[in-house]
Amino acid sequence: MNCPFCGFDESKVIDSRPTDDGEKIRRRRECLSCQNRFTTYEVIETTPLMVIKKDKSRQAFDRQKLLGGLMRACEKRPVSLQTLEQVVNDIEHGFKNAFVKEVSSNEIGELTMKKLRDIDLVAYVRFASVYREFSNLDEFMQELKFLKSKK
């Protein structure tokens, strides 16, 4: 770490503590040459979670895209935005905490449906119909029969 005052490349850490949000470490340093003090922030370097799409292409995980799909499924349903944001957080953090760097869109969809099934069954069926690309009434009925058998 170069001193911002004299440019010397050695310093000692005087104090170290996490920031309020817990995402960074704040360090007070003292230059070993000029004895001036300065603050640095240390951030964990993360690689983005990559999603493998159905066509085998890859793109960075977009939490807004998942949240948007959940919001459409829960439109006019008694499900709060806070609940939907928590679902997205749980899914994203679950993969990151498992140190997964790539995940298939299929895994994300299935996990989302599982969480949505516990929150609101109508929203679940809406999401499933788009995610599983229901093309006829029989597929809807099959999913509804599955839900009834789970109760």
C-alpha positions, 0 to 999 in steps of 0.5 A: 500500500503506497502512502498517499502523502509521500508514496512510500510503499510500507505501512502498518495497520493501526486499527481494523474493523468492518464497515456498517454494512459488513461488506468491507474492512476499514483499516487505519494505517500509518506510513513507516516513512512519514508517520502520516495516517490514512484509511483504506478499505478492503473489499472481497473480490468476487466473481459473478454468478454465471447462468447457463441458459437453455441454449447453452449461452452464458450470462451474469446472474441478474437479480432484477430479471428474477425479481421481475418474473416473480413480480409478474407471477404475484401480480394482484396477489397478497405477496409483499415486495419484501417477500419477493426480494427475500426469495431472490436474496435466498436464491442468490446467496444460496448459490454464492455460499455454496461457492457455485460459479455457474448454475443452469437456468433450470436450477434457478427456475426449479428453486424459484418454483419451490420457494413460490409454492410455499408462498402463494399457489396461484403465483406458483402456477402462473410462474410454472406456466411460463417457466415450463412453457405450458402449451395446453390445458392438459399441462395446467391440469396435470400441475394442478393435480400435482398441487392437490396431491401435495396438500 
